[in-house]
């Protein structure tokens, strides 16, 4: 459909409105400049009148008569003196102009004494790293001037640095990660711990910019995000990191927040996801958020190794193939998933060879979500069973072509139990909870550009999609609605996103039965598909 051009009144109306606003603003500024003396005198007269009323109210009643007589005598004398009224008016206007002046104190041009001392201490701490004895004119020297080394700086209300630009000599090895890490660690310690800093190195200009990042919003609840099929919102990040925003609702408030969008499907370069974190860091919350988004366009198979019932709210819902928390059920479900991946590959290959479009039963995405699969690894080794992770090799290797996506979430202390196919084929990575810089680099493949903090809220971490940059991440609040500790607002937000429960068409008794709370095994029709 061809796009129709907008009417002229609509296309030019915004320009005319902007020009009118600019003219009105210019006229107001000009009128303010011309009428500034009159405004000052009027303000002074108002303040003098208020001071006179206060003085009259504070005067006792027995002294008001003599005060009136004194004022009348002064007025009479002024009226009888030559040029008295004129001098009185001039004196009154001068007093009004003096009292009506702007009394706001001008902001200081430079830093105060405490800020200067903090900058000097930062300068002295950097001297051993940014100076060599062979430099004839060192930029950093003990007892030197910090003004040349710090061309720009900002402070917060408590006197701590919020923004700082550091000039360093050209011979500093800013291309070596170890040299950068030493400077970043020093500035982090001297500028104040407990905050997240971003370090931007300008190697061409020999400048380092340090900025304090504001905390990411933690009040974003689960909701329907405005995304296309194949796009999943992992969380939200800083506005300067992405070029896209999503409209969100928070009660009566509406705002635009920059998201971290993970793209899956046939043309995805990062078709599978690995999530690691500490206990209580929000890995299960992220998997629930992904499941609720995946159920809009596909089917979901959930395998929970923790056995805590985190996904009981999804049991029996439309699109949820199974929610398994036992070893036998996990093996059966993952074996079916491997056969389903192979079946899709065969069907797609036959359709391509015949010149036909892909079959309809291969277009619907299949999501395999595994929460803490390392628990099954230890259990399978104890009972001499097959490791469920060994069944993920086919979905991981050929899942992108078959429209199958695998998401694995585990804890740091169990990361060694993850199989090699899981490590190799999960190129999208998320780390939640407190973690050291070494742990982040080992999982994400690159160090973050910010300093990790030890105290973070649940769902807070870092994300990296393939070889892209490392983003700060805050997962939307998607708690278990069956948990008693969940607030009513978050519970209702999650329940509103759940699909309706599946009801067999040939049984009315099942429809009248109470809703089950335990997890279910793979349905019989899915197992029949495996046999075929």
GUTOR-740667 format. One record per residue (C-alpha): residue in one letter; x, y, z. Coordinates in steps of 0.1 Angstrom, whole numbers, padded with zeros to 4 digits, always signed. Example, Ala and Ser with C-alpha at 12.3 -4.5 7.8 and 13.67 -1.06 7.14 Angstrom:
a+0123-0045+0078
s+0137-0011+0071
# end
This chain:
x+0000+0000+0000
x+0014+0034-0010
x+0018+0059+0017
x-0003+0091+0013
x+0015+0124+0020
x+0003+0142+0051
x-0020+0172+0045
x-0002+0205+0042
x-0017+0219+0073
x-0004+0189+0093
x+0031+0188+0077
x+0037+0226+0082
x+0017+0231+0114
x+0044+0219+0137
x+0070+0242+0121
x+0047+0272+0125
x+0040+0263+0161
x+0077+0261+0168
x+0084+0294+0151
x+0055+0311+0171
x+0069+0297+0204
x+0104+0310+0195
x+0090+0345+0187
x+0069+0346+0219
x+0100+0335+0240
x+0121+0362+0223
x+0095+0389+0230
x+0092+0378+0266
x+0129+0380+0271
x+0131+0415+0255
x+0102+0428+0276
x+0119+0414+0307
x+0151+0432+0299
x+0133+0465+0293
x+0111+0463+0323
x+0137+0450+0347
x+0142+0483+0366
x+0104+0487+0370
x+0102+0451+0382
x+0130+0456+0407
x+0114+0488+0421
x+0080+0472+0424
x+0095+0442+0442
x+0113+0467+0466
x+0081+0486+0473
x+0062+0454+0480
x+0090+0444+0505
x+0090+0478+0522
x+0052+0477+0525
x+0054+0443+0540
x+0081+0454+0565
x+0060+0484+0575
x+0030+0462+0581
x+0051+0439+0603
x+0065+0468+0622
x+0029+0482+0628
x+0017+0448+0639
x+0046+0444+0664
x+0041+0479+0679
x+0020+0478+0711
x-0014+0495+0710
x-0004+0521+0736
x+0025+0533+0714
x+0007+0534+0681
x-0006+0570+0688
x+0029+0586+0693
x+0042+0566+0663
x+0015+0581+0641
x+0022+0616+0654
x+0059+0611+0646
x+0052+0599+0611
x+0028+0629+0605
x+0055+0653+0617
x+0081+0639+0594
x+0057+0641+0564
x+0049+0678+0573
x+0085+0687+0576
x+0093+0670+0543
x+0064+0689+0526
x+0076+0723+0539
x+0113+0719+0530
x+0122+0731+0495
x+0124+0702+0471
x+0114+0680+0500
x+0087+0658+0482
x+0111+0653+0452
x+0139+0642+0475
x+0115+0620+0494
x+0104+0603+0462
x+0140+0598+0451
x+0150+0584+0485
x+0120+0560+0484
x+0128+0548+0449
x+0164+0542+0459
x+0154+0523+0489
x+0129+0502+0469
x+0156+0495+0443
x+0180+0484+0470
x+0155+0461+0487
x+0141+0447+0454
x+0175+0436+0440
x+0181+0399+0433
x+0196+0385+0465
x+0205+0350+0452
x+0242+0344+0457
x+0261+0337+0425
x+0275+0302+0422
x+0312+0299+0427
x+0332+0297+0395
x+0355+0270+0408
x+0355+0242+0434
x+0353+0249+0470
x+0380+0240+0495
x+0368+0204+0501
x+0364+0198+0464
x+0398+0212+0457
x+0413+0189+0483
x+0396+0159+0468
x+0409+0168+0433
x+0444+0173+0446
x+0443+0139+0463
x+0432+0123+0431
x+0460+0141+0412
x+0487+0130+0437
x+0474+0093+0436
x+0478+0093+0398
x+0513+0106+0398
x+0531+0072+0401
x+0511+0059+0371
x+0512+0089+0347
x+0548+0101+0351
x+0583+0089+0343
x+0617+0103+0353
x+0626+0110+0317
x+0597+0134+0311
x+0611+0169+0309
x+0578+0186+0314
x+0556+0161+0333
x+0519+0166+0334
x+0517+0147+0367
x+0542+0155+0394
x+0542+0156+0432
x+0531+0190+0442
x+0520+0199+0407
x+0489+0217+0395
x+0458+0196+0390
x+0440+0222+0368
x+0459+0210+0337
x+0452+0173+0343
x+0415+0177+0351
x+0399+0200+0325
x+0363+0191+0335
x+0348+0179+0368
x+0314+0178+0385
x+0304+0171+0421
x+0272+0160+0438
x+0256+0175+0469
x+0278+0154+0492
x+0310+0166+0476
x+0319+0134+0458
x+0329+0133+0421
x+0302+0125+0396
x+0320+0134+0364
x+0357+0138+0357
x+0379+0142+0327
x+0415+0132+0331
x+0443+0141+0306
x+0472+0117+0307
x+0506+0117+0288
x+0508+0101+0254
x+0534+0075+0266
x+0509+0059+0290
x+0501+0023+0278
x+0464+0028+0275
x+0461+0000+0251
x+0470-0026+0277
x+0441-0040+0298
x+0462-0043+0329
x+0473-0007+0328
x+0437+0004+0324
x+0425-0018+0352
x+0450-0003+0376
x+0438+0033+0368
x+0402+0023+0370
x+0406+0005+0403
x+0425+0035+0418
x+0399+0061+0406
x+0371+0039+0419
x+0386+0037+0453
x+0395+0074+0456
x+0362+0087+0441
x+0340+0067+0465
x+0329+0031+0466
x+0294+0018+0464
x+0286+0035+0431
x+0289+0023+0395
x+0314+0042+0373
x+0318+0042+0336
x+0353+0047+0322
x+0355+0059+0286
x+0391+0059+0272
x+0399+0082+0243
x+0432+0068+0231
x+0435+0093+0203
x+0430+0123+0225
x+0448+0108+0256
x+0418+0115+0278
x+0398+0094+0303
x+0363+0103+0312
x+0348+0090+0344
x+0310+0093+0350
x+0288+0080+0378
x+0259+0059+0365
x+0224+0063+0381
x+0207+0031+0393
x+0186+0013+0368
x+0148+0013+0375
x+0136-0016+0396
x+0099-0008+0396
x+0091-0021+0360
x+0066-0049+0363
x+0059-0077+0339
x+0037-0065+0310
x+0032-0069+0272
x+0061-0053+0255
x+0058-0038+0221
x+0081-0062+0202
x+0080-0081+0169
x+0078-0119+0167
x+0113-0133+0174
x+0122-0104+0198
x+0125-0110+0235
x+0131-0083+0261
x+0157-0095+0286
x+0156-0063+0306
x+0164-0026+0305
x+0196-0007+0304
x+0211+0028+0302
x+0197+0052+0276
x+0231+0058+0261
x+0237+0022+0253
x+0209+0014+0228
x+0191+0034+0202
x+0156+0021+0209
x+0130+0026+0236
x+0098+0008+0246
x+0067+0024+0259
x+0059+0010+0293
x+0031+0015+0318
x+0036+0019+0356
x+0003+0024+0372
x-0010+0057+0358
x+0025+0067+0346
x+0037+0061+0310
x+0074+0063+0301
x+0099+0051+0275
x+0127+0029+0287
x+0157+0015+0267
x+0155-0023+0265
x+0180-0051+0259
x+0163-0070+0230
x+0174-0106+0222
x+0165-0117+0187
x+0159-0154+0180
x+0148-0174+0150
x+0162-0186+0118
x+0183-0155+0111
x+0195-0150+0146
x+0232-0150+0153
x+0227-0158+0190
x+0199-0184+0190
x+0205-0197+0225
x+0209-0181+0259
x+0229-0189+0291
x+0221-0172+0324
x+0243-0175+0354
x+0240-0159+0388
x+0241-0163+0426
x+0212-0178+0446
x+0184-0152+0448
x+0198-0131+0420
x+0167-0134+0398
x+0176-0162+0373
x+0142-0178+0377
x+0126-0144+0373
x+0143-0139+0340
x+0132-0174+0328
x+0096-0167+0338
x+0097-0134+0319
x+0111-0151+0288
x+0084-0178+0291
x+0056-0153+0293
x+0069-0135+0262
x+0075-0168+0243
x+0040-0180+0248
x+0026-0152+0226
x+0040-0169+0195
x+0053-0204+0204
x+0053-0234+0227
x+0074-0238+0258
x+0089-0268+0275
x+0102-0262+0310
x+0126-0284+0330
x+0132-0273+0366
x+0161-0289+0384
x+0157-0270+0416
x+0124-0286+0425
x+0110-0255+0442
x+0079-0251+0420
x+0089-0218+0405
x+0069-0225+0374
x+0038-0241+0388
x+0018-0211+0376
x+0025-0223+0340
x+0013-0258+0344
x-0015-0268+0321
x-0015-0235+0303
x-0020-0232+0265
x+0013-0235+0248
x+0031-0250+0278
x+0040-0285+0267
x+0053-0297+0301
x+0067-0285+0334
x+0091-0311+0346
x+0109-0312+0380
x+0119-0349+0381
x+0147-0367+0365
x+0125-0392+0346
x+0103-0365+0333
x+0132-0343+0323
x+0148-0372+0303
x+0115-0380+0285
x+0108-0343+0277
x+0143-0335+0264
x+0144-0367+0244
x+0112-0357+0227
x+0126-0323+0221
x+0157-0338+0204
x+0134-0360+0182
x+0112-0330+0175
x+0142-0310+0163
x+0152-0338+0140
x+0117-0341+0126
x+0116-0304+0119
x+0149-0305+0101
x+0138-0334+0079
x+0105-0318+0071
x+0122-0285+0062
x+0148-0302+0041
x+0121-0321+0021
x+0101-0290+0016
x+0131-0271+0003
x+0140-0299-0021
x+0105-0300-0034
x+0104-0262-0038
x+0076-0259-0013
x+0072-0234+0016
x+0081-0246+0051
x+0054-0268+0067
x+0031-0252+0091
x+0041-0275+0120
x+0077-0262+0117
x+0069-0225+0118
x+0057-0223+0154
x+0088-0216+0177
x+0097-0242+0203
x+0113-0229+0235
x+0132-0252+0259
x+0138-0236+0293
x+0161-0254+0317
x+0165-0240+0353
x+0194-0254+0373
x+0201-0285+0351
x+0233-0293+0370
x+0211-0307+0398
x+0200-0334+0373
x+0236-0340+0364
x+0246-0350+0399
x+0214-0370+0404
x+0219-0389+0371
x+0255-0397+0381
x+0243-0411+0414
x+0216-0433+0399
x+0236-0443+0368
x+0212-0425+0345
x+0218-0405+0314
x+0227-0368+0319
x+0198-0347+0306
x+0223-0322+0292
x+0235-0348+0267
x+0201-0346+0250
x+0205-0309+0244
x+0232-0314+0217
x+0208-0317+0188
x+0186-0287+0198
x+0216-0266+0205
x+0235-0275+0173
x+0205-0274+0149
x+0179-0254+0169
x+0183-0222+0148
x+0174-0240+0115
x+0145-0258+0132
x+0132-0227+0150
x+0140-0242+0184
x+0155-0220+0212
x+0173-0232+0243
x+0176-0212+0275
x+0198-0225+0303
x+0200-0209+0338
x+0223-0221+0365
x+0243-0208+0394
x+0280-0199+0396
x+0289-0227+0419
x+0274-0252+0395
x+0288-0237+0363
x+0315-0264+0361
x+0288-0290+0357
x+0275-0275+0324
x+0282-0296+0294
x+0305-0285+0266
x+0276-0281+0240
x+0259-0257+0264
x+0290-0236+0268
x+0298-0237+0231
x+0264-0229+0216
x+0250-0203+0240
x+0265-0172+0226
x+0240-0149+0243
x+0250-0145+0280
x+0235-0129+0311
x+0251-0126+0345
x+0228-0116+0374
x+0237-0107+0410
x+0270-0097+0425
x+0300-0109+0406
x+0337-0100+0403
x+0352-0085+0372
x+0370-0118+0366
x+0337-0138+0367
x+0320-0114+0344
x+0348-0116+0318
x+0349-0154+0320
x+0312-0157+0313
x+0306-0128+0290
x+0339-0130+0271
x+0346-0093+0277
x+0349-0071+0308
x+0322-0046+0314
x+0328-0009+0310
x+0315-0002+0345
x+0327-0011+0379
x+0306-0040+0395
x+0291-0033+0430
x+0287-0058+0458
x+0251-0049+0467
x+0226-0051+0439
x+0188-0056+0438
x+0174-0089+0424
x+0174-0091+0386
x+0203-0067+0383
x+0233-0078+0362
x+0250-0076+0328
x+0241-0090+0294
x+0261-0095+0262
x+0246-0108+0229
x+0273-0126+0209
x+0302-0102+0202
x+0283-0071+0210
x+0290-0047+0239
x+0283-0055+0275
x+0251-0038+0288
x+0239-0032+0323
x+0207-0051+0328
x+0177-0049+0351
x+0152-0077+0346
x+0115-0067+0348
x+0098-0079+0380
x+0082-0112+0372
x+0078-0131+0405
x+0060-0163+0412
x+0024-0154+0416
x+0019-0183+0440
x+0045-0170+0464
x+0031-0155+0495
x+0059-0129+0496
x+0048-0115+0462
x+0029-0081+0463
x-0006-0079+0450
x+0004-0056+0422
x+0031-0079+0409
x+0009-0109+0413
x-0019-0095+0393
x+0006-0083+0366
x+0019-0119+0361
x-0015-0135+0363
x-0028-0111+0336
x-0001-0124+0312
x-0007-0161+0318
x-0026-0179+0289
x-0058-0197+0297
x-0056-0233+0310
x-0059-0262+0285
x-0092-0281+0289
x-0097-0315+0271
x-0126-0314+0247
x-0138-0349+0255
x-0140-0346+0293
x-0162-0322+0312
x-0152-0337+0345
x-0117-0324+0341
x-0131-0289+0335
x-0149-0290+0368
x-0120-0304+0387
x-0098-0281+0408
x-0067-0266+0392
x-0037-0287+0399
x-0008-0272+0417
x+0019-0298+0410
x+0039-0300+0379
x+0028-0323+0351
x+0046-0346+0328
x+0048-0346+0290
x+0013-0350+0274
x+0005-0383+0258
x+0001-0367+0223
x+0036-0353+0225
x+0050-0388+0234
x+0030-0402+0204
x+0047-0377+0182
x+0080-0390+0195
x+0072-0425+0185
x+0061-0415+0150
# end
